[in-house]
Amino acid sequence: MNATVSKTTISELLKTGNTFVNLPSAVLVEKALSNNEGVLTDRGSLAVTTGKYTGRSPHDKFFVKDRTTEDQIDWTRNQAISEEVFQSLFHKVVHYLADLPERFVFKGFAGADPQQRLPIQIVNEYAWQNLFCHQLFIAPTPDELVRHQAEFTVLSAPGFKAVPERDHTRSEAFIIISITHKVVLIGGTEYGGEIKKSIFTVMNYLLPGRGVMSMHCSANQGTNGNTALFFGLSGTGKTTLSNVPDRDLIGDDEHGWSDKGIFNIEGGCYAKTIRLSKEREPQIYNSIRFATVLENVIVSKSDRHPDYDNGSLTENTRAAYTLENVSNALIPSIGGHPSAIIFLTADAFGVLPPISLLTPEQAMYQFLSGYTSKLAGTERGVTDPEATFSTCFGAPFMPRPASVYAELLGRQIRKHHVKAYLVNTGWTGGPYGTGSRMKLAYTRKMIQEALDGHFDHSATRTDPIFGLHIPNECPGVPDDVLLPWKTWQDAKAYDRTARLLALKFKDNFNHFPEASDEIRQAGPIV
């Protein structure tokens, strides 16, 4: 099957009767309710459950390995599947979707920068998933819809379950990306995040090929136009610290960095809602309005009020809403070159400084490392804090070799003279269980001072183990808090714990033999 055949087959599918293209959100809500796909909450959002899969299924995600991709993808971090398997499942999914009573299609874009955007179309089995796409991707204008020619297609068929023995998958669920055919197949899972992240993964393949840096980060812009990027894994505070009332939100998760500046890849936000409250995160709470999709949030049967504290289905409860719902969103979501990059980590060992200034080489080292901690009790069998590393702060979505992204980042940092910082939102005074979580007020103040340029010419001291440059002072933050070893009662225990974490950094960095000596030497001094 060549790419022309697959494109023709999809075109024929879209001509099948009862195929609805870019229905208004209100109509999609009506369709979802009439099809018993979800319930309406008291604020007009659509609450749905996703069944067995309440999160991404990384072990079921594959790239087709062919002449296009065999030398372009890092196969140590990405799973390969054959062209034959893809062809077989492609035709089965197309036939499955064609036989449904109705299908829902979203035509739009990924990428707010018109020069970098990708025209996409997503064919959905469920109306709620099509509504999800309307919330998270960039909708076309009426004129753009008339002229729209999709370059990539997602076929999402949750009701089609693979048979591993027959279909050569690992389970009933599958996410298969073919760069050659420009098609993503999704089956066996209802979790909406698979659609969002599959397009992000495609963009992370395409953009570096154009010399554009693609990033798993949030971004915002100050009143003076200065842009900031926030990298961080789950639990580090990326969404909370970037979505603040005194700065405009460019986006909360996926961005590109071209020679013109920063642009959002998405048109919406996919925020975690577990224990969400208006008091703690008003920007997110107030953005959940009519046609927002709530995934796996328990809703009261009596008054249809969402119970954000209820994690009985999953702790990974989510809200998908358009950026137009966000009061301080920058639309179109495009900003200038960043003046600062913030790498966030929640260090449960309690040994990293709360803020450090990074050289370009240290920034590339931290970017490749992507460090944070798993906490005791968050996963079965985890009894003590565990170091976890996710390459480029988004390993599951970065198909090319890590060096490709790191070199692009380093080039942009040097070219645009960007300041980089490592901010520890984790523990101080000892590890998890002994010390305490860094005060959010301190973290906010340190980030504010960093973005205002306070540390640009301030005196620093070098961390003797990690080699990080720690500012001697920060207005509003006690001096001793800046030096982690001064917050521990037992200096020897600090030293042992810090050296243990430093060795974990070193061991993890062995995964990057291609890294230059300058970057390798920017790591811990042990």
C-alpha positions, 0 to 999 in steps of 0.5 A: 500500500503506497501513500496515495492508496492510503490517502484515497482510502481515507477520502472514500471513508469521509464520503460515507453517509452520516459523516459529520465534519466540524460540527459546532461544539453545542451539536457535538454535546447534543450528539454525545448526550443522545448517544449516552456517551456522557453526562452534562455537569452543572456548568455545562461541561461534558463528563465522560469515562474512558473505561479500562484505559484512564491514561496513556498506554506507552507499551502499545505505541509504535512507529512503522519502521520503513525507509523513511524512518529507519535512520531517523528514529531512536529505536532504543526508545521507540517501538517498531512495527512492520509495514505489513502489520500497519497495512492490515490494521489500517484496512480493518480500522477503515472498514470498522469506521465505515460500518458505524452508523455515523462518524465525526471528523475534525479538520484543523491545525497543529501549530499556531504559527501559520508557517509551521502549522500542520493541517490535520484531520481526525476521524472519531467513532465517538462524538465526545472525542471529536469535541475533545479535538475541537477543544485541544487543536486549532480550529480553522476559520470558515475560509480555511475549512473550505481550503483545508487539505489534511497532511496528517490523519488520525483514525480513532476507533476505540471500539475496534480491539486488536487480537495480539495473536492475529494483529501482532500488537501487544494488547487490544490497544494500539497507537501506530504512527506511519510517517510515510502514509501520514496516518495515525491508527488508534484502537482499543482505548478510549483515553482522549490523551492518546489523540493529543499526544499522537499529534504532538509526537508527529510534530516532534518528528516533523519540526526538527527536520525543519530546524525548529525546536519542539518542546514538552513545556508550558510558556507564558509572556509578561506585560513587557513581552518577555517570554518564559518556558517551563519544562517539568514532569508531572508533579513539578508544578509546571501548570501551576507556576506558568498559569498565573494572573500577571502573565499571559498564557501562551500554552500549558504543554506543547510548543515550538521554537522557530527563528521567529519565536515561540508558538503553541502547538495546540489550541487548548489545555488538557489540565489535571483536575484531581483535587482542583479547587477555585482557591488553589488554581482559579485560572484552571477552575474558571476555564472549565465551562460549557463544552469542556470535556471532563475525563473520568471525573465523578459527577454527583447524580443529584446536582451534576456537580463534579467532585474533583477530590474523587479519584476512585476511577483514576488520579489522572482526571482531566479537563480539555478546554479551549484557550478561549476559555482562559482569561489571560490566554494570548491568542493567537498563542505566539510569543517572541524568543524566550528571555528565560527557561525554567527547568522544574524538578520535584527533588524528593531527596531534598538536596538540590538547591531551590534555584540555580543559574545554569550555563548553556552546557548545564542547561543541555545536561539538565534537558537531556536528564529530565530529572524528578522524583517518584514518591513513596506510595504513588506506585505499588512497591515504591517505599522510598523516593526514587529518581526518575529521568525522562529524556528532554522532559518528554521521552515518550513523545520524542521520536528522534535521537535525544541529541537532535533536540538537545543541539537545537535547544543549545543553539537557540539558547546561545543565539538568543542569549537565554538565561536558564534556571533549575528550580527545585519545587520538591523538598528542603531540610531533608528527604520526603518523610523528614523534610518539608515541601518547598513553600510555593510562595518562595518558589513563586518569588524566585521565579519572579525574580529570575524572570525580572532579571534580578539574578543576571548579575548577582553573585553566586556560589557553586554547589560542591557536588552538583556544580550548580551556581546558586545565587547568594540572595533572593528578595523575600527568601531566607538566605539559608533556604537557598543553600540546601545543606544549611537546611539539614540538621545532619550535614553528613546525611546531606552529603551522603544523600546528595552524592547518591543522587549525583551518582544516579545522574551520572549513571543515567547520562551513560545513555547519551554517549553522543553528548559532547565532553563539554555537556558531560562535564556540566553534570555533578562533580563526583 
